[in-house]
């Protein structure tokens, strides 16, 4: 009977022996060289990062992209390079522009921000970057899925830093956008079907009102609550007041009684007055 071991097993044992022989050498001589090489790579990465920042500031975006990519290759842990690379892509993205090149810029920006989150899940710059891009990408052409994902990222910001007013504002803006679009579509479809006209201030027909309330009542209420929270955190948040006014007007359109509609419209009118007053105050030069 042959006592020889299979060739594959012999090969594995030989590799193991070689590894044991190499390991002391690696520890004694190769490690310092590797450490030196890593330090040099990190230094070069930061040099490329600095070059990229300067190129970005002067509008040389193609050069900036190449510099940030090189910085990432040299030091994958350098998150600042990934953030700048994502920001450079995002800065060139034009919301609504249909070209393949433009769409690709948006996708590349999102991908780079997601790479940052893979290493730092709570990085607010990356979270906000993705949320903003998805909001813009979902607006024109309309993409409900992109807008819903944008809301999720703004909510993630809220979960991480609940005292910031901006993410509450943006959740409210998305809620209004979704509800407003649905409101217009329902009205237009109904008007075309019935061959009638309807004034902007006229209440919805009962069947249409119920359908809108069932589909978007929760969305409107969610938007109102988020806008209120944004204003609570920033009392002079006039943009939030303007959108809260719009949300109340949508809510008025789905109310079942004239009294409730009038109450919502009064809230909306008061918010317009408040926002206008605050805007005027901001435009008034402070005394020297």
C-alpha positions as CSV (number, residue, x, y, z in Angstrom):
1,X,0.0,0.0,0.0
2,X,1.4,3.3,-0.9
3,X,1.9,5.8,1.9
4,X,2.2,8.7,-0.4
5,X,-0.1,11.6,0.3
6,X,-2.3,13.2,-2.4
7,X,-0.4,15.8,-4.5
8,X,-2.9,18.5,-3.4
9,X,-2.3,17.8,0.2
10,X,1.4,17.8,-0.2
11,X,1.2,21.1,-2.0
12,X,-0.8,22.6,0.8
13,X,1.6,21.4,3.5
14,X,4.5,22.7,1.5
15,X,2.9,26.1,1.2
16,X,2.3,26.1,5.0
17,X,5.9,25.3,5.7
18,X,7.0,28.1,3.3
19,X,4.6,30.5,5.0
20,X,6.1,29.6,8.4
21,X,9.6,30.2,7.1
22,X,8.7,33.5,5.5
23,X,6.8,34.9,8.5
24,X,9.8,35.7,10.7
25,X,11.5,37.4,7.8
26,X,8.4,39.4,7.2
27,X,8.2,40.5,10.8
28,X,11.8,41.4,11.0
29,X,12.5,43.2,7.7
30,X,9.4,43.6,5.5
31,X,7.1,45.2,8.1
32,X,9.1,48.4,8.5
33,X,9.3,48.8,4.7
34,X,5.6,48.2,4.4
35,X,4.9,50.7,7.1
36,X,7.1,53.2,5.3
37,X,5.3,52.5,2.1
38,X,1.9,53.0,3.7
39,X,3.0,56.3,5.2
40,X,4.3,57.5,1.8
41,X,1.0,56.5,0.2
42,X,-1.0,58.4,2.8
43,X,1.2,61.5,2.3
44,X,0.8,61.3,-1.5
45,X,-3.0,60.8,-1.0
46,X,-3.2,64.0,1.0
47,X,-1.2,65.9,-1.6
48,X,-3.6,64.7,-4.3
49,X,-6.5,65.7,-2.1
50,X,-5.1,69.2,-1.7
51,X,-4.6,69.5,-5.5
52,X,-8.1,68.3,-6.1
53,X,-9.6,70.9,-3.7
54,X,-7.8,73.7,-5.5
55,X,-9.0,72.4,-8.8
56,X,-12.5,72.1,-7.5
57,X,-12.4,75.7,-6.2
58,X,-11.3,77.0,-9.6
59,X,-14.0,75.0,-11.5
60,X,-11.6,72.5,-13.0
61,X,-13.9,69.6,-12.2
62,X,-12.3,67.0,-14.5
63,X,-8.9,67.5,-12.9
64,X,-10.5,67.5,-9.5
65,X,-12.1,64.2,-10.1
66,X,-8.8,62.6,-11.2
67,X,-7.0,64.0,-8.2
68,X,-9.7,62.7,-5.7
69,X,-9.7,59.3,-7.4
70,X,-5.9,59.1,-7.1
71,X,-6.2,60.1,-3.4
72,X,-8.7,57.3,-2.8
73,X,-6.5,54.7,-4.5
74,X,-3.5,55.7,-2.4
75,X,-5.5,55.8,0.9
76,X,-9.0,54.1,0.8
77,X,-9.6,55.2,4.3
78,X,-9.4,58.9,3.4
79,X,-13.1,59.7,3.5
80,X,-12.6,63.4,2.8
81,X,-11.4,62.4,-0.7
82,X,-14.6,60.3,-1.3
83,X,-16.7,63.2,0.0
84,X,-15.1,65.7,-2.3
85,X,-15.3,63.3,-5.3
86,X,-19.1,62.8,-4.6
87,X,-19.5,66.6,-4.2
88,X,-17.7,67.2,-7.5
89,X,-20.0,64.9,-9.3
90,X,-23.1,66.4,-7.6
91,X,-22.0,69.9,-8.4
92,X,-22.1,69.2,-12.1
93,X,-25.4,67.4,-12.0
94,X,-28.3,69.5,-13.4
95,X,-31.7,68.6,-12.0
96,X,-34.1,67.6,-14.8
97,X,-31.5,67.5,-17.6
98,X,-32.3,64.3,-19.5
99,X,-28.8,63.6,-21.1
100,X,-27.2,60.3,-20.3
101,X,-24.0,62.1,-19.1
102,X,-26.0,64.2,-16.6
103,X,-27.9,61.2,-15.3
104,X,-24.7,59.3,-14.9
105,X,-23.2,62.2,-12.9
106,X,-26.1,62.0,-10.4
107,X,-25.7,58.2,-10.1
108,X,-21.9,58.5,-9.6
109,X,-22.4,61.1,-6.9
110,X,-24.9,58.9,-5.0
111,X,-22.5,55.9,-5.4
112,X,-19.6,57.9,-3.9
113,X,-21.7,59.1,-1.0
114,X,-22.8,55.5,-0.4
115,X,-19.2,54.4,-0.2
116,X,-18.6,56.9,2.5
117,X,-21.6,55.6,4.4
118,X,-20.2,52.0,4.1
119,X,-17.3,53.2,6.2
120,X,-19.1,55.8,8.3
121,X,-22.8,55.0,8.4
122,X,-23.6,58.2,10.4
123,X,-21.8,60.7,8.2
124,X,-24.3,63.5,7.8
125,X,-22.6,65.1,4.8
126,X,-23.0,61.8,2.9
127,X,-26.6,61.3,4.2
128,X,-27.6,64.9,3.2
129,X,-25.8,64.6,-0.1
130,X,-27.7,61.4,-1.1
131,X,-31.0,62.9,0.1
132,X,-30.6,66.1,-1.9
133,X,-29.6,64.2,-5.0
134,X,-32.5,61.8,-4.8
135,X,-34.9,64.7,-4.3
136,X,-33.6,66.4,-7.4
137,X,-33.5,63.2,-9.4
138,X,-37.0,62.3,-8.4
139,X,-38.6,65.7,-9.3
140,X,-38.2,65.8,-13.1
141,X,-38.9,63.4,-14.5
142,X,-41.2,62.4,-11.6
143,X,-39.9,59.3,-9.7
144,X,-41.9,58.4,-6.6
145,X,-39.4,55.8,-5.5
146,X,-36.5,58.3,-5.6
147,X,-38.5,60.8,-3.5
148,X,-39.5,58.1,-1.0
149,X,-35.8,57.2,-0.7
150,X,-34.9,60.8,-0.2
151,X,-37.3,61.0,2.7
152,X,-35.7,58.0,4.2
153,X,-32.3,59.6,4.1
154,X,-33.6,62.9,5.6
155,X,-35.2,60.8,8.3
156,X,-31.9,59.2,9.0
157,X,-30.4,62.6,9.6
158,X,-33.2,63.3,12.0
159,X,-32.5,60.1,13.8
160,X,-28.8,61.1,14.2
161,X,-29.3,64.7,14.9
162,X,-32.9,65.6,15.9
163,X,-32.2,69.2,16.7
164,X,-31.4,70.2,13.1
165,X,-34.4,71.9,11.5
166,X,-33.4,71.3,7.8
167,X,-34.2,67.6,7.5
168,X,-37.7,68.2,8.9
169,X,-38.2,70.9,6.3
170,X,-37.2,68.6,3.5
171,X,-39.4,65.8,4.6
172,X,-42.2,68.3,4.6
173,X,-41.3,69.6,1.1
174,X,-41.4,66.0,-0.3
175,X,-44.7,65.3,1.4
176,X,-46.2,68.5,-0.2
177,X,-44.7,67.6,-3.6
178,X,-46.2,64.1,-3.6
179,X,-49.6,65.3,-2.4
180,X,-49.8,68.4,-4.6
181,X,-49.0,66.3,-7.7
182,X,-51.7,63.8,-6.8
183,X,-54.2,66.6,-6.1
184,X,-53.6,68.1,-9.6
185,X,-53.8,64.8,-11.3
186,X,-57.1,63.9,-9.6
187,X,-58.6,67.3,-10.4
188,X,-57.5,67.2,-14.1
189,X,-58.7,63.6,-14.6
190,X,-62.1,64.5,-13.0
191,X,-62.5,67.7,-15.0
192,X,-61.8,66.0,-18.3
193,X,-64.1,63.1,-17.5
194,X,-67.0,65.3,-16.4
195,X,-66.3,68.0,-19.0
196,X,-66.7,70.7,-16.3
197,X,-64.7,73.5,-14.9
198,X,-63.8,74.1,-11.2
199,X,-62.5,77.1,-9.5
200,X,-59.3,76.9,-7.5
201,X,-61.2,77.7,-4.2
202,X,-64.1,75.3,-4.8
203,X,-64.2,72.2,-2.6
204,X,-63.6,68.8,-4.2
205,X,-66.6,66.7,-5.1
206,X,-67.3,64.2,-2.3
207,X,-66.1,61.2,-4.1
208,X,-62.9,62.9,-5.2
209,X,-62.3,64.3,-1.7
210,X,-62.6,60.9,-0.1
211,X,-60.2,59.3,-2.6
212,X,-57.6,62.1,-2.0
213,X,-57.9,61.8,1.8
214,X,-57.5,58.0,1.7
215,X,-54.5,58.2,-0.5
216,X,-52.7,61.3,0.8
217,X,-54.3,62.4,4.1
218,X,-51.5,60.7,6.1
219,X,-48.8,62.2,3.8
220,X,-50.2,65.8,4.3
221,X,-50.4,65.3,8.1
222,X,-46.9,64.0,8.1
223,X,-45.7,67.0,6.2
224,X,-47.5,69.4,8.5
225,X,-45.9,67.9,11.6
226,X,-42.4,68.0,10.1
227,X,-42.8,71.6,9.1
228,X,-44.1,72.5,12.5
229,X,-41.0,70.9,14.0
230,X,-38.7,72.7,11.7
231,X,-40.3,76.0,12.8
232,X,-40.1,75.0,16.4
233,X,-36.4,74.5,16.1
234,X,-35.9,77.7,14.0
235,X,-38.7,80.2,14.8
236,X,-37.8,82.5,11.9
237,X,-37.8,79.7,9.3
238,X,-39.8,81.6,6.7
239,X,-39.4,79.0,4.0
240,X,-40.9,76.3,6.3
241,X,-43.8,78.7,7.0
242,X,-44.4,79.1,3.3
243,X,-44.6,75.4,2.7
244,X,-46.7,74.8,5.8
245,X,-49.1,77.3,4.3
246,X,-49.2,75.2,1.2
247,X,-49.8,72.0,3.1
248,X,-52.7,73.6,5.0
249,X,-54.3,74.6,1.7
250,X,-54.0,71.0,0.5
251,X,-55.5,69.8,3.8
252,X,-58.4,72.3,3.4
253,X,-59.2,70.7,0.0
254,X,-59.8,67.3,1.6
255,X,-61.8,68.5,4.7
256,X,-65.4,67.1,4.9
257,X,-67.0,70.4,6.2
258,X,-66.8,74.1,5.3
259,X,-65.9,74.9,8.9
260,X,-62.8,72.7,8.8
261,X,-61.8,74.0,5.4
262,X,-62.1,77.6,6.6
263,X,-60.0,76.9,9.7
264,X,-57.2,75.4,7.6
265,X,-57.3,78.4,5.2
266,X,-57.1,80.8,8.2
267,X,-53.9,78.9,9.4
268,X,-52.5,79.2,5.9
269,X,-53.2,82.9,5.6
270,X,-51.6,83.6,9.0
271,X,-48.5,81.7,8.0
272,X,-48.2,83.8,4.8
273,X,-48.4,86.9,6.9
274,X,-45.7,85.6,9.3
275,X,-43.4,84.5,6.5
276,X,-43.8,87.9,4.8
277,X,-43.0,89.8,8.0
278,X,-39.9,87.7,8.6
279,X,-38.6,88.1,5.1
280,X,-39.0,91.9,5.3
281,X,-37.1,91.9,8.6
282,X,-34.3,89.9,7.1
283,X,-34.1,92.3,4.2
284,X,-34.0,95.4,6.5
285,X,-30.5,96.5,7.1
286,X,-29.5,96.3,10.8
287,X,-28.6,99.7,12.3
288,X,-24.9,100.5,12.4
